[in-house]
Amino acid sequence: MKRLTVFVVGVVSVMCMLGSMVYAAHGQINVNTATSEELQLLPGIGESIAQNIIEFRDANGPFSSLDDLVKVKNIGEAKLGKIRSLIKLEGKSDFDPTGVSSKQTN
């Protein structure tokens, strides 16, 4: 049993280290001012979702909370959770997608 516990802890540790190495992006995108091209830099956001964000923003005004993004078609809690640290509501976008792999963008 002790061997199994050590094994599981080891696997979890390796997965955590690899996860942080796979995604090395930094900065944030302002979802209230971003273009479609800028939004598409975010993991899991393609052309259609970027357009949904812009259309929602145009129809309803700027987002007042990041949680409001779940009101956008095809954005749920899981997708918002993946991009939450990469988006903001104010200021200039300064997102650098260095290190984004195709694994994150699916």
C-alpha positions as CSV (number, residue, x, y, z in Angstrom):
1,M,0.0,0.0,0.0
2,K,2.8,2.4,0.8
3,R,4.4,1.8,-2.6
4,L,1.1,2.6,-4.3
5,T,0.8,5.9,-2.3
6,V,4.4,6.9,-3.2
7,F,3.7,6.0,-6.9
8,V,0.5,8.1,-7.0
9,V,2.2,11.1,-5.3
10,G,5.1,10.8,-7.8
11,V,2.8,10.7,-10.8
12,V,0.7,13.7,-9.6
13,S,3.9,15.7,-9.0
14,V,5.2,15.0,-12.5
15,M,1.9,15.9,-14.0
16,C,1.9,19.2,-12.2
17,M,5.4,20.1,-13.3
18,L,4.6,19.2,-16.9
19,G,1.4,21.2,-16.9
20,S,3.2,24.3,-15.8
21,M,5.9,23.8,-18.5
22,V,3.4,23.3,-21.4
23,Y,1.8,26.7,-21.0
24,A,4.2,29.6,-20.6
25,A,2.0,32.5,-21.8
26,H,1.9,35.7,-19.7
27,G,0.0,38.9,-19.6
28,Q,-3.7,39.4,-20.2
29,I,-6.2,40.3,-22.9
30,N,-8.8,43.0,-22.2
31,V,-12.1,41.3,-23.3
32,N,-13.8,44.7,-23.5
33,T,-11.5,46.1,-26.2
34,A,-9.9,43.0,-27.8
35,T,-10.2,42.3,-31.5
36,S,-11.3,38.9,-32.8
37,E,-7.6,38.1,-33.6
38,E,-6.5,39.0,-30.1
39,L,-9.3,36.9,-28.5
40,Q,-8.3,33.9,-30.7
41,L,-4.9,33.9,-29.0
42,L,-6.6,32.5,-25.9
43,P,-6.7,28.8,-25.4
44,G,-9.9,27.3,-26.6
45,I,-11.2,30.5,-28.3
46,G,-11.6,30.1,-32.0
47,E,-13.0,32.4,-34.6
48,S,-16.7,31.7,-33.8
49,I,-16.4,32.1,-30.0
50,A,-14.3,35.3,-30.5
51,Q,-17.1,36.7,-32.7
52,N,-19.7,35.6,-30.1
53,I,-17.8,37.6,-27.5
54,I,-17.6,40.7,-29.7
55,E,-21.3,40.5,-30.6
56,F,-22.3,40.1,-27.0
57,R,-20.2,43.0,-26.0
58,D,-21.6,45.2,-28.8
59,A,-25.2,44.3,-27.9
60,N,-24.8,44.6,-24.1
61,G,-22.0,47.0,-23.5
62,P,-18.7,46.2,-21.8
63,F,-18.4,43.2,-19.4
64,S,-18.6,44.4,-15.8
65,S,-17.4,41.0,-14.4
66,L,-15.3,38.2,-15.8
67,D,-18.2,35.9,-14.7
68,D,-20.4,37.7,-17.3
69,L,-18.5,35.8,-20.0
70,V,-20.6,32.7,-19.3
71,K,-23.5,34.5,-20.8
72,V,-21.7,34.4,-24.2
73,K,-22.8,31.5,-26.5
74,N,-20.4,28.5,-26.2
75,I,-18.6,29.8,-23.1
76,G,-19.3,27.8,-20.0
77,E,-17.7,27.6,-16.6
78,A,-15.0,25.2,-17.7
79,K,-13.9,27.4,-20.6
80,L,-14.0,30.5,-18.5
81,G,-11.9,28.7,-15.9
82,K,-9.2,28.0,-18.5
83,I,-8.9,31.6,-19.6
84,R,-9.8,33.5,-16.4
85,S,-6.1,34.3,-15.5
86,L,-5.4,35.4,-19.1
87,I,-8.2,38.0,-19.4
88,K,-9.1,41.3,-17.8
89,L,-11.7,44.1,-18.0
90,E,-9.6,47.2,-18.0
91,G,-6.3,48.5,-19.3
92,K,-4.3,47.7,-22.3
93,S,-4.0,44.1,-23.5
94,D,-0.5,42.8,-23.0
95,F,-0.9,39.1,-23.6
96,D,2.0,37.1,-25.0
97,P,1.0,33.6,-26.1
98,T,4.5,32.2,-26.1
99,G,4.4,28.6,-25.3
100,V,0.8,27.9,-26.2
101,S,0.5,24.4,-27.5
102,S,-2.2,23.0,-29.7
103,K,-3.2,20.9,-26.8
104,Q,-4.5,24.0,-24.9
105,T,-6.2,25.5,-27.9
106,N,-8.5,22.6,-28.6
